[in-house]
């Protein structure tokens, strides 16, 4: 071995090696022959595999020792092999060339600072790298045992040093180009999807022909695709890759079976349902949903609820809660009449079946009711609040104009027609519906109609003047006459055209939606507490006399009926109804037959509906006292009622007074 004294590490400029016939593959920074022997071992005895390239002929080093540290004492990890005590080098400096002049990158690291070494050089020209000359201030010199080979022996100094941070990118940067191989695969799906459908992949031969005809459009062909055959081969390879990508995990290239598509859709619907379903309630606030005096047979409350959906979002929902009245009298009336059971079953059966009917025939028109959310049989009903969808109630005092009336009456016809279709299918059974209690129950006829006419008579006499005294007196219709007339109107006669009626269809039980011009475009019906099976003329006359502006009803009565009848026939045709239908003349005859019911409702209720007084009518008192109390005659102080009610009052007297 040869000992090297401490000295400044300088070297002569190394000449470029001549181009050779074969390339040299570098491993660990050393030249390598085809047989796998390292350059340091050429011409010497065979070394063990675990020996490092520069340790041939020396003692076995520890694993943590650097390949160039063989025979030296252990160097700390943070020390650079060659730059200890030297100035900071540029990033492109080689770790072992510190203090040397410019060298070529193909030279072996162990030849730094020595004359040209004769090797089988690579034919590839490598760019030169400048190395800043540095000085070694102090160094602990280690000795290295060199093996005699046909190469020139290399001697080098390994001082302690700190690895310059600038050198680190040289090691890491070449690894960044690896993702380019992956990125080039991203463009492959574009070729297949633009040429064919998702499941129908293009034929490789056809794609090759297209590439041959239009090579400039084949964007995924490599730059070295010089022939149509090469373009075809590349396209075929791309297509196969995409097929594997699209069918990965399904075991083949065939499209999903109908059974699989069905399962996928079922899973999608279930996921959608879970995302929109309420998962929890955060807060609840309550308020009265209707003003005092406008509801009698139930307590109506609006619930504003902040909830968490299955998607995790917090939203505000509103609901309408209808409950049994708390006082004993009205609770008794609700139980005896069964109105909560009637309303609950109407939502559960009739209205739900109408929704199924609409879905069956692809009817895209709006439904005419709100949704039942929950019920407690049969005292509590929870409904969706239509204000969440932009629907509003109208001000009852002003009644409905023609636009509101036409929209409502055409949708009453839709409701009747759908109920008739369900009746034809046997879903709605007419015999299961109770009679219309408002006109069939003797107690109701006495308390509401008989005593109602009596109160109107008193009010007119008191406030309208002597010219109305005779009309007022003739409005006191006999109880027996009223009972007979109402019972006759409600009687079911064979071969008469009957439908499921709403039973309480007036402006306070309607909600409208408006467009940007404030024109009504949609309507919903509320309070299905009095559904019954009878002539459609009952719902029609009830609505026209309770809700419409009197002058509009009287002047455009036939036009309103024509709209009803047209809508009825259109709905029948939509749902392929084949049962009996009455003619328009029969409809007008029915309206005439039940007109007394409409005129009576108008006489007793119109002044109550249009007044601003909160105590105009108290239904609880009316039923408790059998009509002796409950109607405040002071509402007739409003003399504007003379023009509004006068023509109809005269008609009643002319047709029904004795």
Beta strands, then each sheet from edge to edge (+ up, - down):
strand 1: 103-104
strand 2: 128-129
strand 3: 278-288
strand 4: 299-309
strand 5: 314-323
strand 6: 372-376
strand 7: 380-384
strand 8: 392-393
strand 9: 499-501
strand 10: 510-514
strand 11: 520-525
strand 12: 532-534
sheet 1: 1+ 2-
sheet 2: 3+ 4- 5+ 7- 6+
sheet 3: 8+ 10- 11+
sheet 4: 9+ 12-
end
